[in-house]
Amino acid sequence: MSINSIGTVLRIAFIAFGLVAVWYLSISGIYFLISVLFGLKFSFSITGLLFSAVMFLRMFFPKNVFV
């Protein structure tokens, strides 16, 4: 592989990681605020389930992609 293709693959990986990190941090932040406000127990497994549900919905119902 040439240097250009390695750079392109790394750029794609960093963008994908960044998008996943932003979505995960925003979902866990909202869940943390809700758990603090309502006195619920914060759990990373519930955060993972919420993240999976949001990603599933984003994959199959992308309303703002082709608008």
Secondary structure, 3 states (H helix, E strand, C coil): CCHHHHHHHHHHHHHHHHHHHHHHHHHHHHHHHHHHHHCCCCCHHHHHHHHHHHHHHHHHCCCCCCC
